Amino acid sequence: MGMKENDYLCPKCKGHLNVGGQLVFATETQRKHKGLIMLNPKVGEYDYKHHTKFSLEKGELVEFKCPMCQHNLTAEKNNDHAMILMVGSEDNADYELYFSKKAGNKSTYVVAKDDIKAFGEDAMDIDDLFY
């Protein structure tokens, strides 16, 4: 038995975003280029895959959308971050997972009911995220 991975869902349609060990998103860059991006679902890992003709410029803000319902995943509380739902494999608890929409920015936040954990070298003070 391998370690069961967390499940990741679109907050709107509740469709599953993880396929074959990757998170799949439809994205659009500020330059209006569209492409699919596959992110490493491990919190704190920032490698991703995309088509060779689709490129991200460092620092560019990227819109992340659900590939199923096209819902824009931008977090209501912070427009520089996207938010998806995460169901923990160990505890089956629901979390909100926030990650930076800026290409090359390494910051992720896992939010439970009253607990926030920050990951990544670019993570800000939690207070700056939501206030």
Secondary structure, DSSP 8 states (H G I E B T S, - for coil): ------EEE-TTT--B-EETTEEEEEEE-TT--EEEEEE--STT---EEE-TT----TT-B-EEE-TTT--B-B-SS-TTEEEEEEE-TTT--EEEEEEE-BTT---EEEE-SS-EEEESTT---HHHHH-
